[in-house]
Each structure stands twice: as structure tokens, then as C-alpha cells.
Amino acid sequence: MRDRLIKACRRQRTDTRPIWLMRQAGRYLPEYRKIRERYDVMTICRTPELAAMVSSLPVELFEVDAAVIFADIMLPLESLGVRFRLEDGVGPVVADRISSLDQVRSLSSFEPSRLSFVFDAIKETRRLLNDSVPVIGFSGGPFTLASYLIEGGPSRDFARTKGVMFGRGRVWTELMERLSEMASAYLQGQARAGAKVLQLFDSWVGSLNEAEYREYVLPYSRAVIRKASETGVPLIHFGVDTAAILECMAEAGGDVIGVDWRVNIDEAWRRVGHDRGIQGNLDPAVLLSETATIRRHAEDVLRRTAGFPGHIFNLGHGVLPNTPPENVKELVEYVHVKGAT
């Protein structure tokens, strides 16, 4: 196995910088679009052979240092009895928004066996790739999952979520406890299935300030990370627009803290401490530009993270749908060459 990603998670020296990209298996790939002509996203997620095929594509095409399993962060919520649909260009849309304690208490108990197709996809991806690179498993963070359940879908201001968080304490507490237990068990199941790295995606937690995060989120994220870490598999803790709460996220835990492009990565690493790794943080929009610009921005990230072990090169969020695949290939090759110097 090309294990430079695992080594970086453990802050060990590597032959070059490991690189993988969030949403590296997605709409920008012609091969993926051909599969989507025949199958919708949920069918791909629920069919291990298809999910493994999609997950493997970026490794085969670009030689990235990991395959991230093709899944949606909403999948484990089905096991709780949550009904939702995935709308192209919108994202998850929940049928019944949660606002009351009765609704929280009516959620089913999480049963990992209901996500067996995800675990089987991890095993199949490893088989397809002959264990040449690690497979990354992931879960949505408690706050992000709670926000989808309360808002009913994506949100700009998270007003409903904050209304429950501030004004209906028992609803918030019990919901976050349920989601934390679910995320912990889900991540543990992925590790048992063979995922060699885990990532906790708390995508929308950047909508909170430090005091809000510390009171309403940190205890639950810490509980998830602590339980997931019992597997011995390294964990990356990632959020979007989190410059204001980086220290709190580090306090919640994670072997690696993932950061977006809104903060200089060297400053972020200083703030979370060099006793853990850092992941990021090229602006995804850079991949829409020409080769010289891609190289210049990649070189800046590499320069800012030089001198310490534990940097994983990634975008600050996911690959944009209109990204030219040849630009992804250029970036990966450039990081592998320049990251070795």
C-alpha cells in the first residue's frame, strides 16, 4: 500500500506530500457522468460494485494517494427513519423537519447493519485497487447533520437550527446525543470494514462563533472523535469557514485538522498546534484556471507547510463540477514532484 497519507496523519516523514481531493469522484469526471446516465446517486451509493467503481476512478486516473468512499453524509439518517431526497444542484431535502422533542424521540435506533452496502463498498474498493492506497471513510458531523434535519435542507443563515439550539435546549441536546452516537458507530463500522483513514465532515459548523461552538457542538464532536479513535484509525476533522473556531475544533479532537482556503494554512497550523497534522487548503476555483496559476497557488500551500511533518494536500472544499480533469491531473503531479523537495 502507498501509505504516505497514513504516515502524514501520524506526522511521520513521507517521500512526498500526500494528496487527495474532497469530491474527487464526482460530476467533473466524464467517466462518472456516463455512470450517472444510467443510475441516480442513491442507487450508486446503495450498490457496492458501483460505489467502488466510482471511488476508484480518481486513483486510476490521477494517482491520488487515497480513494474516498462514494457515499452521502445523509445515508446513516435513513436508519433513524428520516426520509429525504437528493436534488441535483440543491442537495439533501428532508421530508419532515425536526423541531420538537417528540420528533427527536420518535427517531429509530441506529443500526449499523442497515449501512452494510457502505461497508461492502469499502471492501470492494480495496479489492478493485488491490489495496494500493488507503480507503477513506467519513461521516457528517453532528452539527451539520442536525442542521439538515432542522432546516430541511441547505441553509444560508441556519436560523431554524440556531433557534432550536438557543431556545429549545432539550430538543438540541437529545438530537445531538442521538446523532453523535450514530456518527460514532458509523465511523467505527467503516474502520472495521477496512477504511484506513476517517474524516468527520462538519461542513456547516463555520456558521457558529467560538462561544456557540464550545457550548453547543464541542462536547458532541469530541465524543464522536473519541469513540472513532478507539479503532486505531487516524481521523481528519474538517469544517468550512472555520477560521474563528480552529482552536475549538482542535480541542474537540482529530489527528489532522482540515481547513478551507479562507485562512492561511501556516497560520491555521500554528493555531491548532504542530503536534497534529493539517489538511488543505487550495481554493477549488484555482483548478478552473491555467497551469501556471495552479502551480503558483499549489507552491504557496507547499511553501507554507514546509518544515513540519503532517501536511496532507487537499482543496479547501470539494472539486467544482466544471473543473477540467486535466487540471486535477496537473495538480496531483505537481504536488508529488514539488512536495518531495
Backbone torsions as a table, in degrees:
resi	resn	phi	psi	omega
1	MET	NA	135.1	172.0
2	ARG	-76.7	100.7	-165.9
3	ASP	-103.8	22.3	-176.8
4	ARG	-64.0	-28.4	176.6
5	LEU	-66.4	-45.8	179.7
6	ILE	-62.4	-42.3	178.8
7	LYS	-61.6	-42.3	179.7
8	ALA	-64.0	-39.7	177.0
9	CYS	-58.3	-31.1	-179.3
10	ARG	-97.4	11.4	177.6
11	ARG	59.0	38.6	174.1
12	GLN	-99.7	153.8	179.1
13	ARG	-65.9	143.8	180.0
14	THR	-127.4	161.1	-179.8
15	ASP	-69.2	-28.2	173.6
16	THR	-158.2	171.9	-179.0
17	ARG	-68.6	129.8	171.7
18	PRO	-72.4	148.3	178.1
19	ILE	-140.9	131.5	165.1
20	TRP	-142.1	165.3	-174.3
21	LEU	-129.9	131.6	173.8
22	MET	-62.4	140.1	-173.0
23	ARG	57.9	34.7	179.9
24	GLN	-70.6	-19.4	173.6
25	ALA	-109.7	95.5	-175.4
26	GLY	-163.7	-156.8	-166.3
27	ARG	-66.1	-18.3	-179.5
28	TYR	-74.6	-14.0	-177.8
29	LEU	-90.6	123.3	176.6
30	PRO	-57.7	-36.0	-179.5
31	GLU	-63.6	-38.4	177.7
32	TYR	-69.8	-41.3	-179.8
33	ARG	-62.0	-33.3	176.7
34	LYS	-64.8	-40.6	177.2
35	ILE	-64.8	-39.6	-179.6
36	ARG	-67.5	-20.7	175.8
37	GLU	-63.9	-24.2	-177.1
38	ARG	-106.6	-26.5	-173.0
39	TYR	-135.4	143.3	173.2
40	ASP	-83.0	172.2	-173.4
41	VAL	-60.8	-44.7	-176.9
42	MET	-66.1	-34.9	176.6
43	THR	-64.9	-41.8	177.2
44	ILE	-62.1	-45.9	-179.9
45	CYS	-59.4	-38.6	-174.6
46	ARG	-86.9	-2.8	-179.4
47	THR	-113.5	101.7	-173.2
48	PRO	-53.1	-38.1	-179.1
49	GLU	-65.4	-40.2	179.0
50	LEU	-71.5	-44.7	179.4
51	ALA	-60.2	-40.1	179.3
52	ALA	-67.7	-39.2	179.3
53	MET	-61.3	-46.2	180.0
54	VAL	-67.0	-43.2	-179.5
55	SER	-60.1	-33.4	-175.7
56	SER	-79.8	-21.7	-173.3
57	LEU	-52.6	-50.8	-176.0
58	PRO	-65.0	-30.2	177.5
59	VAL	-67.2	-43.8	-178.6
60	GLU	-70.8	-35.1	-175.6
61	LEU	-84.4	-37.6	-169.2
62	PHE	-123.0	-8.8	-178.3
63	GLU	61.4	39.1	170.0
64	VAL	-63.9	164.2	-170.5
65	ASP	-92.4	9.7	176.2
66	ALA	-162.9	154.1	168.8
67	ALA	-105.5	126.1	175.0
68	VAL	-97.7	131.9	-172.8
69	ILE	-65.2	136.9	-179.0
70	PHE	-79.2	110.9	-179.2
71	ALA	-159.1	174.1	175.5
72	ASP	-119.5	143.4	-176.3
73	ILE	-64.5	-15.7	-179.0
74	MET	-81.6	-14.7	-172.6
75	LEU	-52.3	-47.4	-177.6
76	PRO	-65.3	-19.9	179.4
77	LEU	-67.6	-24.7	175.3
78	GLU	-57.9	-36.5	-179.5
79	SER	-65.6	-21.6	177.4
80	LEU	-86.2	-4.3	-178.3
81	GLY	93.8	11.6	179.4
82	VAL	-79.5	130.8	176.7
83	ARG	-100.3	129.5	179.2
84	PHE	-151.6	166.4	173.0
85	ARG	-134.2	156.5	177.3
86	LEU	-105.1	118.4	-179.3
87	GLU	-104.7	126.4	177.4
88	ASP	-57.6	131.1	179.2
89	GLY	81.3	-6.0	179.8
90	VAL	-119.1	-53.4	-176.1
91	GLY	112.3	-159.7	-178.6
92	PRO	-68.0	137.5	174.7
93	VAL	-125.6	116.7	-176.0
94	VAL	-88.0	135.0	-176.1
95	ALA	-67.6	-43.8	-175.9
96	ASP	-126.4	106.3	179.5
97	ARG	-64.8	144.1	179.4
98	ILE	-93.5	130.8	177.6
99	SER	-143.1	-10.9	-174.6
100	SER	-123.9	161.5	178.2
101	LEU	-66.9	-35.4	178.0
102	ASP	-61.0	-40.1	178.8
103	GLN	-64.7	-41.6	178.5
104	VAL	-62.2	-45.0	-176.0
105	ARG	-73.3	-15.8	177.9
106	SER	-85.8	-7.7	177.7
107	LEU	-64.0	142.0	179.2
108	SER	-70.8	161.1	173.5
109	SER	-71.8	142.4	-179.7
110	PHE	-73.6	131.7	179.0
111	GLU	-124.1	104.9	-176.7
112	PRO	-54.7	-29.9	-177.3
113	SER	-62.2	-21.7	177.7
114	ARG	-72.2	-12.4	176.4
115	LEU	-105.7	25.1	-177.2
116	SER	-58.5	-29.2	179.9
117	PHE	-65.1	-31.5	175.5
118	VAL	-68.7	-45.3	-179.8
119	PHE	-63.6	-40.0	177.6
120	ASP	-66.3	-34.8	177.9
121	ALA	-65.0	-36.6	176.2
122	ILE	-62.3	-46.5	179.5
123	LYS	-62.9	-41.3	-178.5
124	GLU	-69.3	-36.3	177.1
125	THR	-63.5	-43.2	176.9
126	ARG	-59.8	-40.2	-179.5
127	ARG	-66.7	-45.9	-178.8
128	LEU	-59.6	-37.2	-176.8
129	LEU	-94.2	5.1	-179.1
130	ASN	53.7	35.2	-179.6
131	ASP	54.3	33.4	-177.9
132	SER	-73.8	-27.7	177.6
133	VAL	-139.8	160.9	176.9
134	PRO	-67.9	151.9	170.9
135	VAL	-100.8	132.4	179.1
136	ILE	-97.5	127.1	171.0
137	GLY	-103.3	160.8	-176.7
138	PHE	-154.9	164.7	173.1
139	SER	-143.7	150.4	168.6
140	GLY	-67.1	148.5	176.9
141	GLY	-76.2	159.7	-177.2
142	PRO	-56.6	-42.5	-178.7
143	PHE	-65.5	-44.4	-178.2
144	THR	-63.2	-44.3	178.3
145	LEU	-64.6	-42.1	177.9
146	ALA	-61.1	-39.5	-178.4
147	SER	-65.4	-38.3	176.7
148	TYR	-64.1	-41.4	-178.1
149	LEU	-67.5	-36.7	-176.5
150	ILE	-83.7	-41.2	-179.0
151	GLU	-77.4	-29.0	-175.5
152	GLY	89.8	-1.4	-179.3
153	GLY	168.5	-168.1	177.7
154	PRO	-60.9	154.5	-177.7
155	SER	-143.2	154.9	175.3
156	ARG	-94.0	-38.7	-173.6
157	ASP	-114.9	-9.7	178.6
158	PHE	54.5	36.9	-176.0
159	ALA	-64.3	-44.5	179.2
160	ARG	-63.5	-42.7	-179.2
161	THR	-60.3	-46.5	-178.8
162	LYS	-69.4	-30.4	176.1
163	GLY	-62.0	-43.3	176.0
164	VAL	-68.5	-43.4	-177.1
165	MET	-59.9	-45.6	-177.2
166	PHE	-82.3	-36.4	-167.3
167	GLY	-107.7	-15.2	-178.7
168	ARG	-129.9	73.5	-169.8
169	GLY	-55.8	-43.1	-177.2
170	ARG	-69.4	-36.9	176.9
171	VAL	-60.5	-47.8	-178.4
172	TRP	-63.2	-47.9	-176.3
173	THR	-60.6	-48.3	-177.3
174	GLU	-68.8	-36.2	177.9
175	LEU	-65.2	-45.7	-178.8
176	MET	-66.5	-35.2	176.1
177	GLU	-63.6	-43.7	179.1
178	ARG	-62.9	-45.0	-177.8
179	LEU	-69.1	-34.3	178.0
180	SER	-65.7	-43.8	178.2
181	GLU	-62.9	-41.0	179.4
182	MET	-64.2	-49.0	-178.2
183	ALA	-62.2	-39.2	178.9
184	SER	-61.4	-48.8	-178.2
185	ALA	-66.3	-37.0	179.8
186	TYR	-65.2	-46.2	178.4
187	LEU	-64.5	-41.5	177.9
188	GLN	-61.4	-40.3	178.6
189	GLY	-63.5	-38.3	178.0
190	GLN	-67.2	-39.2	177.2
191	ALA	-64.2	-41.6	178.4
192	ARG	-64.0	-30.6	179.5
193	ALA	-76.3	-11.6	176.4
194	GLY	121.2	3.8	173.7
195	ALA	-64.6	132.1	-176.3
196	LYS	-99.0	-13.3	174.6
197	VAL	-140.8	144.9	177.6
198	LEU	-120.5	151.6	173.8
199	GLN	-133.9	132.7	173.5
200	LEU	-98.3	110.2	-179.5
201	PHE	-90.7	98.6	171.5
202	ASP	-102.9	68.7	-166.6
203	SER	-56.4	-38.9	-170.2
204	TRP	-102.4	9.2	-175.3
205	VAL	-70.1	-15.2	177.0
206	GLY	-67.4	-5.7	175.9
207	SER	-76.7	-5.6	-177.9
208	LEU	-104.3	153.1	171.1
209	ASN	-89.3	177.9	-173.9
210	GLU	-60.9	-45.4	-178.2
211	ALA	-64.8	-40.5	179.2
212	GLU	-64.6	-45.7	179.3
213	TYR	-60.2	-45.1	-176.2
214	ARG	-62.2	-39.0	-177.0
215	GLU	-82.3	-41.6	-167.4
216	TYR	-104.1	-12.3	-174.6
217	VAL	-128.2	-44.1	-172.0
218	LEU	-50.9	-46.2	-178.3
219	PRO	-59.7	-34.3	-176.2
220	TYR	-79.5	-42.1	176.1
221	SER	-64.1	-39.8	177.8
222	ARG	-60.7	-40.5	-180.0
223	ALA	-64.7	-41.8	178.2
224	VAL	-61.8	-49.0	-175.8
225	ILE	-65.5	-39.8	179.8
226	ARG	-62.5	-44.5	-179.9
227	LYS	-68.8	-42.5	179.7
228	ALA	-63.8	-34.6	-178.1
229	SER	-70.5	-15.4	176.6
230	GLU	-64.5	-17.8	178.6
231	THR	-74.5	-16.4	-175.8
232	GLY	83.9	0.8	179.8
233	VAL	-90.3	131.0	-179.9
234	PRO	-64.6	149.6	-174.7
235	LEU	-127.6	135.3	175.3
236	ILE	-102.0	132.4	-178.4
237	HIS	-112.0	114.5	-171.0
238	PHE	-127.2	142.5	171.8
239	GLY	-147.3	165.1	-179.6
240	VAL	-105.9	138.2	176.9
241	ASP	59.7	46.2	-171.9
242	THR	-106.2	19.9	-177.6
243	ALA	-56.7	-31.8	-176.8
244	ALA	-78.6	-14.7	-173.3
245	ILE	-127.7	19.3	-175.6
246	LEU	-58.2	-44.0	-179.4
247	GLU	-62.2	-38.1	178.9
248	CYS	-67.4	-40.1	177.4
249	MET	-62.3	-41.2	177.1
250	ALA	-63.5	-36.9	178.0
251	GLU	-65.2	-35.7	177.1
252	ALA	-65.3	-31.5	174.2
253	GLY	125.7	177.5	-177.8
254	GLY	124.8	136.1	175.0
255	ASP	-70.3	-27.2	-179.0
256	VAL	-136.9	139.1	173.7
257	ILE	-106.7	123.8	177.6
258	GLY	-91.5	135.6	-178.2
259	VAL	-127.7	151.8	177.7
260	ASP	-88.0	-170.8	-171.9
261	TRP	-85.5	0.1	-175.1
262	ARG	-82.8	-3.8	177.7
263	VAL	-132.9	141.1	175.8
264	ASN	-63.1	132.9	-170.9
265	ILE	-68.6	-30.6	177.2
266	ASP	-68.2	-38.5	176.7
267	GLU	-66.5	-41.7	178.2
268	ALA	-60.8	-42.9	-178.4
269	TRP	-65.6	-39.1	177.8
270	ARG	-61.7	-39.3	-176.2
271	ARG	-72.4	-37.9	-179.2
272	VAL	-86.2	-15.3	177.1
273	GLY	99.8	137.1	179.8
274	HIS	-78.9	5.7	174.3
275	ASP	-84.4	4.5	172.7
276	ARG	-138.1	164.9	-178.9
277	GLY	-80.7	171.1	177.0
278	ILE	-132.6	144.7	178.8
279	GLN	-127.5	136.4	175.7
280	GLY	139.4	-161.7	-7.1
281	ASN	-147.8	44.5	-179.3
282	LEU	-65.5	134.2	174.8
283	ASP	-60.8	124.3	-179.0
284	PRO	-55.5	-29.0	-178.6
285	ALA	-67.8	-20.7	177.5
286	VAL	-59.4	-31.7	-178.7
287	LEU	-72.1	-2.2	174.8
288	LEU	-91.4	-3.2	-174.3
289	SER	-100.0	-168.6	-177.5
290	GLU	-85.8	168.5	-173.7
291	THR	-56.2	-45.4	-176.6
292	ALA	-60.6	-40.2	179.6
293	THR	-68.4	-42.7	177.5
294	ILE	-57.9	-46.9	-179.2
295	ARG	-64.0	-41.0	-178.6
296	ARG	-63.0	-44.4	-179.8
297	HIS	-70.6	-37.9	177.6
298	ALA	-64.8	-41.0	178.7
299	GLU	-61.6	-36.4	178.5
300	ASP	-63.6	-43.3	177.6
301	VAL	-63.1	-44.4	179.8
302	LEU	-62.7	-40.4	-179.6
303	ARG	-65.9	-42.2	-177.4
304	ARG	-69.0	-21.5	-177.8
305	THR	-107.3	8.3	180.0
306	ALA	-72.6	147.8	173.4
307	GLY	101.0	-15.3	179.0
308	PHE	-126.8	138.3	173.2
309	PRO	-75.4	148.6	174.1
310	GLY	115.9	10.9	176.7
311	HIS	-91.6	130.0	173.0
312	ILE	-113.0	118.4	-178.7
313	PHE	-75.3	132.0	178.7
314	ASN	-156.8	174.3	170.6
315	LEU	-82.0	165.5	176.6
316	GLY	-76.1	-13.0	171.0
317	HIS	-159.4	-154.0	-172.1
318	GLY	-82.1	160.2	174.0
319	VAL	-59.8	131.0	179.7
320	LEU	-74.1	147.5	-174.0
321	PRO	-60.1	-28.6	-177.0
322	ASN	-96.4	19.5	179.2
323	THR	-73.8	129.4	175.3
324	PRO	-68.0	127.2	180.0
325	PRO	-56.2	-32.4	-179.6
326	GLU	-65.8	-25.5	176.9
327	ASN	-73.5	-34.5	174.6
328	VAL	-63.9	-44.9	178.7
329	LYS	-60.4	-43.0	178.6
330	GLU	-60.0	-44.5	-179.4
331	LEU	-62.6	-47.9	-178.2
332	VAL	-60.7	-45.8	-179.7
333	GLU	-63.7	-40.5	-178.5
334	TYR	-65.5	-44.7	179.7
335	VAL	-63.6	-40.5	179.3
336	HIS	-65.2	-36.7	-179.8
337	VAL	-76.2	-53.2	-175.7
338	LYS	-74.3	-25.9	179.4
339	GLY	-73.6	-10.0	179.3
340	ALA	-91.2	-6.1	-176.8
341	THR	-100.6	NA	NA
